[in-house]
């Protein structure tokens, strides 16, 4: 919706021909066509535009009335008139295009897309229909937007709205030159192309140059054109500049107080920075005035749900956790966050301006609301300056989400965005964050998924100067994930060839608003083209021949699964070994490591099973049940330290397993790691087990062993409140009392 102008300016001049045809059927309205009203609105003459549209409502022609009612913001009536117009003249493709644009503006993307497709069935060369499809696709960062837009411009090179959309898309891809080219093309066709002026202003802002000349041009055409400021704001937000984006959404509202879409976006972005009170006011104003799209409605619902959250602040971290899981998650999240802050503070030699706010959502849809309208997300976490929003481990299937590495990743964004004053290009921010995951723990390093292997085989990786685009508008399914991989490997390559400190130097270089090619020249001393040649040579040497043997690997996997299911274990093992040796990083569904470990266990070869599963763990395998199986084998083999370390990794993935915490607490207690045992037994208590008395007793025992007698006494008394006759707790209470120093009478 960010590209949709306010309602009065939405009627495109491109419909003049269709409007004239319709007007010919209604002589009484011949002096007025929708394009006349649109021109008045486009130049800020709101009262005259209203009068123009009102006059058109008196037409007997359904199409003219539909356009007029749309311009008067009578959306339901306009929808009914479009329906009647289409029923009366089924072959008119333009009626469907305009109806589709109305539905898009009123948040009905699917029906809008259907109408554009129906229009093309009637007129395969209708450029406006292709533009409509491009607009719908762009709203969801769909990978077909480029195809549709190219087709629209092939059919009508003078379609101003298409050039303006192309300019906006280029800017989202960090292609400033392309944005300028398309914006200038629009202005050459129509000197009052307001969105093109807004794009030119955004280009200047993103380069930290003054946008005033372009803003003045925009105001000369229409001093009330708030949609232009809103478009600029959206470009700023997509480039991480949230505070600047908020400032421009405020300018949009100042120019046009009835621009409800801008109020909604302002509210959403205020939420992103933790300014919830004003966010609610802006969102409620938009919603009350009919701007009821999903983002607005869901954001208000999310704000209502905040009563179910607890805020746990300290000097460095403010945790916002669902109250039902706050006691469980707080010690784990606080520990990881503080370790990350300490690590990055030292690495980047900086202190954050204040505490980091971390919002953790057990309902993934709530997290999705916090990130609505943003491109290229891994859909696990997102950072808005010093605010992090992310999924809770409880919001994901166990094994599909490592919350610890996600938090480490997002915390890197906090530092890099702050250090660069939000000027860092997207590829470097994401690549560096993934690289730092691997530095913190090699098991968290980016791995080659099958989709990435296919992209490597097909040579689909982008040149470094164009890599930002791979995070926004996918040219093929899965390109965003491939771009994450490529960006992280670029950072790995730079650290390998020039040293890890060079990455820090690049952070500081990007703070000066330098382009990627300029930073490569300045910091590394190579051109972008030379860098690409060196990087791809390094990358493909490391990958070897695997991309070309992917089909062979896949056939081994299929045979392994089939033979294992038939009980032909020796043959299954041979196929699994072939697959494992060919693609040792593969640790996802049908991983050879799990099948081979099962076969080894069945044959009594525990040592091989342990070795296989330990390798699975090393390569980042994260299925909790597989890891717990490894811990059991390690413990049975007498490797309690290894078992403890393995189970502790499960906490990084899914810390909502009471049996896991109990088992890990016992291991820590036996090893006299009392702090660890306290943490784990406290987690059991937080999960509200059926045996509450027993869980509290274990926690009291850990406190007692650690010499924390007051906490031990309080906790054992709680155990006895839950089960007054619980003898182990009674005995422990006596031990605690005996150990207490004499108290004054």
N, C-alpha and C positions, 0 to 999 in steps of 0.2 A: 504493500500500500504506500510505501514511501514515495513512489514515483507518481502517484495519482494526484492531480492538482485538486484544489478545492472545487466544490460542485459547480459554482457559477462559471468556472474557467474550463470545465471538463469537455465542453462541446467542441470537438476539433474542427478546424477550418476545412479539413479534408472532406467533409461531408457536403460541401456546397452543391456538388452535382446532384447527389441524391435528394437533397432538400429542395432544389429547384424542380426536380421531377415531381416530387410530392406536391409542391406548391401549385403546379400547373393543374392539379386535380381540384384545387380549392381556391378559386379566383378571389374570394373575399380576403384571403390572407396573402395574396401575391406580393404585397409590398413588404412582407416580413418573411424571412427564412431563418432557420436556427443559426446560420453562420453570422447573420447580422447581430443577433443577441450575443453570440459568443464573442464577437469583436468588441462590443461594448463592455462585456465583463472582463475581457482580456486586458483592457485598458483602464480598469478600475472604476468604470462608470456603473456602479452597482445599481443605483436607482433606475437609470435608463435601461439597463439590462433587465431588471425586474419588470419594468413596463413593457419591454419588448416581448419577454416571455409570456406575460399576462395576455397581451394581444393575441399571441399565437394560440393560447388555450381556447380561444373562441372559434378556431378553425374546425371544420367538420372532418378534416383529415386526421386519422388516428396517429399517423407517424408524426405529423407536426405537433399534435397535442402531446405526444409522448416526450418529444424533445423539450417542449415548453414546460411540462410538469417536472421533468428532470431538473431543468434549470431553476425551477422554483422550489426544489428540494422536496417535492411531493412524490417520493420514490415509489410507493405502492401504486399510486394512480398512474405514474409513468409506466410502471411494469405492466399494468393492465392494458394501457393503450398500445404499448409495443406488441403485446400478445395479439390484440385485435388487428394491428397493422399487418403483422405477419400472416394472420389467418386470411386477411383480405387480399394480400398480394404475396403468395408463397414463394414466387420466383425472385423476389427482390432481395439480393444478398446483403445489400447495405443495411436494410432494416434489422437483419439478424446481427450484423456487426455492431451497430449502435446499441442494440438491446444487450448484447454481450458486454459492451463497455459499461453499461449501467450496472449489470450484475457484478462485474468485477469490482466496480467502485463500491458496491454494497456487499462485498465480502463473500460472494457466491462464485468461487473460482471454477468449480467443476461445470456448472451450468453455463457459465460464460464461455469456457473452452468448447463445450458442445455446440454452442451457437456459432462460434467462429468456424468450427469444422463444418457445420451445416451450410454456412455461407460459402465456403470453398467448394462444396458439392454443387452449388448453384452457379458459382463464378470462380473457377479454379485460378484465375489471375487477379483475384481481389487482394491488393496489397494491404488494405486496411485489416482484412481478416487475419493475414499473417502477422501483422503488427499486434493485433489483439492476442494471438497465441503467444507472441514474444512477451507481451506485458504480463500475462498470466504466468508464464514460465519464469520470468525474472523475479516475480514475487516470491517464488520458492527456490530460487537459485537452481533452477532445473537445467540439465545439460543440453536441452534442445533450444534454448533461447537464441543462441547464435545462429542456428540453422534457420529458425523462423525469421529472424531479423534480416539476415542476408537475403532471404527470398523476398521479403517485403520491399527492400531497397532495389533489388533487381527489377521488380515489377514497376516500382515507382521511385526513381532516384530522387524525386523532389518531395518525398513524404517527410515533412519537417519533424513530426513526432517520432518517426523512426530514427532519424539522425540524432535527435535529442536522447532517445533511449540508448542508442549505441554509444553516445558520449558518456552517459552515466555508467553503463556497464564497463566501458574501458577504464574509467576512473576507479571502479570497484576492483578491477584487476591490477591496479597500480600502474596503468598505462597512461601516463599523463599526456604523452604526445598523441596517442590515439584519441583521447578524450577531447583535446584541443581541435584535432582535425575534424572530428564529427560535429562538435559544437559549432565550429566555424562554417561547416557545410550547411548546418541548419540556419545559421544567421545569414548566409549568402542567399538562401532561398526566401527567408522571412526575417527582416531586420528586427522584428519584435518577438523573436523566439526566446521567450523568457526563461525556459528551462535551460537552454543553451547558455544564456548569460550566467545562470546559477552554477552550471558546471564549470564555466571559466573562472568564476569566483572561487569555487571549491578547489580548483587546481592551484590557484595562487595561495589559498590558505594552507593547503597541505604541504606547500613548499616554503611556508613561513614568509610569504610575501603578502603585500597589502592587496585585499580584494576590492578596495573601495571603488576603483574605476568601473568594475563590472557591476557592483551593487548599485552604483549611481545610474548606470545605463538601465538596469532593471527597474529602478524607482522612477526613472523618467517615463518609461512605458506604462508602469502601473505601480503607484506608491503603496498600494494595499496588497501586493502579491506575496502573501505569506508563504505560499507553496514553494517559492524559490528559496527562501531561507530554510524551509523544512528539507528540501532536497540537499542543500549544503550540509545541514545537520546530519542527515542520514549518511552522507559520504564521510563525515568526520567520525561518526560512531563506528562505521565499518572499519575504519583505520585506527581503532582503539582510542580515539580522542573524545572520550565520553564527556568530560567537563566542557570542552569546546562545543560539542554537539548540543549539550543542554543549553548553552548560551544562544545558539542559533535557533533552537526550537522556541526559546523565549522571544527572539526577534520575530519569528514567524507569527506567533500569537499577538505580539504587539501590532504587527502590520494588519493582521486579519483575525480579530478575536473569535470569529466563528469558524476558524479552521480546526475543527474538532480532531482531525487526524493528527495534527501537530500537538494538540493537548495530550492526546493518548500517548504519543511517542515521548513527549516530555515526561509524563508520569512514569512510563516504563523505564526510562533512563535514570530518573531520580531514584527509582527502586534499586537499580543496578549499583548506585553509589550509596545505598543505605539510607536515603532521605525519604523515609516511608510516609511521613505525615503529609508533606506537600504532594507526594506521588498520588496518594489516595484522593486528594482534592482535585487534582487535574484529571485523573481517570474518571472520577464520578461526574465531573462536569461534562467530559466527552460522552460518557455513557448516557447521561440524562438527556443530552441533546441528540440522541439517535445514533451515535457512533458506537455500535454494539458489536464490533468485530471480535473474533475469538481472543486476540491478544489483550484487548481492553477488558472483556468480561473475565477472562481467566486470571488476569493480574489482580483484579478486584477480589476474586475468590481466594487467591493466594494471600493477599493482605489480610483477609478475614481469618485465614488459617493460622496466621502468625501467633494467635492466642494459644496455640498448641505447642509453641516453641519456647525453649528456655535460652536465655542469653547468659553466657558464662564469660565474663571479661577478666583480663589481667593487663599488665603493662604492654605486652607484645602481641597477644592474640585475643580476639573476641570470638568465641564460638557460639554459633546460633544453631542449636540442635533440637530436634523434636523431643519434647519432654519425656516421651515413653522410652527413648533410647539414650537420653543425655547422660545418665549415670554410667552406662556401659561404654559409650564412645568417647566421652570427654578425656580420660587419661591417654588413650591411644592417639587421638587427633592432636591434643595439646603437645604430646611428646614429639610427634613427627613434625608439626609446624615449627616448634621451637628449635629443633635440630636443623631444619631447613633454613630458618632465619639466621642461625649462627653460622652455618656453612656459607650461605650467599653473602652475608655481611662481610665476612672475611675475604671471600673471593673477589667481590666487586668493590671492596674498600668503601662501603657506604652504610649509612644508617637510614632506615625508613623514616618517613615523616610522622608516623604514628602507628598504632597497632593495626594488625591485619585482621579483617573481619572475615570469618569463614562460615558460610551458610551451607548446611548439610540437609538434603531433602530425601526422606525415605520414599516419597512418591516421585517416580521419575517424571511424571507429567508436571509436577510443581517445578522441578528443575528446568524442564523444557520451557515453561512460561518465562523463567528468568532469562532465557537465551533466545526468545522469539525474535526472528528477523535478523539473526546473525549468521554469517556463512561459515562453512568449513570447520564446523566444530567436531571434535571427537565424541561429542555427546556424553562426556563423562564429567567435565568440569570446564569452567570459564572464569576469566579474571577481568574485573573492572577496576583497574588501579589497585587500591589496597583492599578490594572486596573480592572474595572468591566464592563462587557458588558451585556446588558439586552434588552428585548423587551420593546418597548414603549406601553403605554396603548392603543394607536391607532392601534397597530399591532395585537390585540387580540379581540375576541368577547367580548362585555361588559358582565362582570360577570364571565368570565373564568380566570381572572388574577388579583391578588391584587398586583399592582406594589409596594405599600408601604412595605408590608411584604417581598416581594422579595428583595427590596433594603436593608432592615434591615438584611435579611438573608445573602446576599452577603457581606455586610459590616462586618459581623462577620467573614467571611472567610478572609477578609483583615487582621484583627487583629490576628486571630489564625494562619494563614499561616506565618505572619511576626514573631509572638512570638515564633513559633517552627522552624523558618528558613526552612519552607516548609517540615518538617519531620513528620507532623501529619498523622495518618492513615485516610483513606477516611471515614470510618464509624463514627469516632469521629468528624471529621470536619463537616460532614453533620448533624449528630445527634445533635451536640451542636448548630449549626446554627438554626435548626428547634426549638430546645428547647428555644433558646433566642427569637425567634419570639413569642412564647407563654408567655414568661416572660414579654416582652414589651406590649403585648396585648393578653389576654386570647382568644379572638376571632380568633387570628391567629394560635393558637395551632394546632398541627397535629390531624386530625380526622380519625376515622375508616371509610374508604370507604367500599363498599360491597366487593371489591376485597381483601381488608385486612382482612375482616371478614372470607372470604372463606379460606384465607391462615392460619388464626388462627385456624379455624375448622380442617383443614387438617394437622396442626402441621408442617407447612412449614418454620417457622422461623429458622434462622441459629444460631449455637453456636457463642458466642461473638468472639472467636478466628478466626472464618471463615467469619465474617460478611462483611468484605471488598469485598469478592467475589460476594456478592449479588448486588453490585453496578455496576459490570462490565459485566460479562457473565451470563445472565439470564438463570436459569434452568427451568423456566416456565414463561409464559407471565405475565408481571406486577410485576416481582420480584423486580425490581429497586424501584418502589414506595413502595412496602412492606418493603424493606430494609430501606428506608427513615423513614418510620413509626417506625420500630423496633429500629433504632439507636436513634431516638428522644426520644422514651419511655425509652431506656436505660439511657439516660441523665436525664430524668425526675425521674427515679428510684434512680439514684445516688444522685441527689439533695434532694430527699425525705428522703432517708435513711442516707446519710452521710453529707448532707448540701451542699448548692449551691457553697460555697467556694472550695469544693472538686473538682468541675469541673475545676476551675482555676488551682488547684494543678496538675490536670491531664494534662492540657495544658503545664505546665512547665516540667512535667515528659516526655511527648512525645518529647519535644525539645531535649532530650538527646538520641534520636533514640532508644527508648526502644520498645519492642514488646507489643502488647495489654496484653497478660498474665502477662508480667513483670510489667507493670504499674498497673494492678489490684492488684497484690501482694504488690507492693511498696506503693501505695496510699491508697488502700481500705483494704489491709490486707487479701484478699481472693484469692483463686485460680480461674482460669477461669471456671473450672467445678462447683465450689461452687457458683460462681457468677451467672452462667446460672441457676442453680437450684433456687436460691433466686429470680432472676429476673422473670423467667417464672411463679413462684408461685404468685408473686406480680401482674404481668400483667394479668394472667387469672382470678385471684380473682376480679380485677377491671372490667374486661370485663363481667364476669358472664356467664350466660347460653346463651347469645345472639348468639354466633357462631353456636350453635346447633339448634337454633330456626330461623335461617336465612330464611329457606324456608317458615316457618310460616309467618314471617314478609313480605316476598315478596308476599304471597297470599293476605295478608291484603291490601297491596299497590295496587295490581291489582284490587281487589274488590272495593276499594275506588274510583279509577279512573273510573271504569265502571259505578258504581252507580251514581257518580257525573254527568257523561255524560248523564245519563238517567233522571236526575232531582230528584232522590231519595235521598234527602239531609240528612235526618235523618239516613238512613242506611249507607250512605257514611261517615257521621260524626262518626258513631260507628266504622267503619272499620279504618278510619283515626286515631281515638284515640287509637285503639288497636296497630296500627303500630307505632304511636308516642311514646307510653309508652314502647314498646318493644325495640325501637332503637331511642332514643331521639336525638342522634347526627346527624341523617340523614337530610341534608339540601340541597341536590342536586335535580336533576330532579324528578318531582312528589313528592316533599317533602310534608308530611302530614301538615306541618305548613301552607303552602300556601293554600292548599285546605280547611283546617279547618277555616282559617281566612276568606276565601271567603264565606264559609257557614255562619259563625258568622255575617259577614257584611250583607249578604242577609236577615238574620233574625233580623237585627237591634241591634245586640249585639256588639256594638263598643268596649266596654271594653275588651271582650274576644278576639276580633280580634287583638287589640293592644298587649295584653299579649302574644298571640301566635306568632305574628311577632317579638316582642321584644325577645322572646326565640330563634326564628330563627336567629336573629342578634347575640345573645349571643353565639350561637354555630358556628358562622362563616359563616352564610348564606350571599352570596355576589351577588345575582341577583339585579342589580340596580333598576329595576322597582318594585320589591317587597319592597326594602328598601324605595323607594320614596313613595310607598303606605303607609307604616308605618308612615313616616314623615307627610303625609297628615292627617292621622287619629289622630296622636299626636297633630298636630296643631289645628285641629278642636275641639279636646278635651281640648284645652287651654294649652297644654304642649309645649310651644314654645321652651323652652330649650331642651327638648327631641327631638323635630323635628329638631332643629338646629344640635344637635349632630348626629342624624341619617343621615341627608344630608351630613354632613362633612365626614362621613364614605364612602359615595358614591364617594367622591373625591379620596379616597384611592384605588378605584377600576377602575373608569372610569371618569377622569376629563375632558372629551371632550364634555360635555353636557352644552350648553350655558344657557338653561332654568334653569338647576340646579344651576349654578353659580349666575344667576340673583336672584333666589329665596333665596339662601343662603346669598347673599349680602344684600338683604332686611332685612332678619332676624338679621344678624349681626348689621346692621345700627340701627334697632329698639332697639337692646339690647345695643347700644352704644359701641359695639366692633368695633371700627373704623378701626383698623388694619385688622381685618377679612373682613370687608366690602370692604376695598381697594383691598385686595387680590382677592376677588371674582369678583368685578366689573372690575378689570384689566383683569381677565380671560375672561370675556365676550368680552371686547375690543379685546383681542388677538385672539379670535375665529372669528373675522371679521363678525359681525352680519349685517343683512340688515339695521337695524336702528343704524347706526354707531354714529349718533349725539346723540341719546338717551343713548347709552352705555357710551359714553364719558361724557355726562352730569351726569350720575349716579356716575361715578368715580370721577368727579370733586366735586360733592356734598359730597362724602365720604372724600376726601382730606380736603374740607372746614370744615366739622364737626370735623376732627382730628386736625384742626388748622394748616394744611400744606398749607398755603395760596399761596405760589409761585407755587406749583404743581397744586393746584386747579385752579389758573388763567391760567396756560399753558394749562391745560386739557380742561377747558371750552372754551378757544379760539379755540382749535382744534374742539370742538363740533360745534362752530359757523362757522368754515370753512367748515365743512361738510354740515351744514344747516344754512345759514346766518339768516334766519328769525325765528329760533327756540326760542320761547319766554321764556320757562323755563331757557334756557341757558343764555339768555340776562339778566333775573332777577338775576340769580346766579352771573353773572359777576358784576353787580352793588353791590350786597351784599359783594362780595370779595373785590371790590375796597373800599367800605365803611369800611371794617374791616382792610384794609392795614394801617400800620402806615404812617404818613405823609412823603412823599418822597421829598427830597431837589429839589428845582427848578433849 
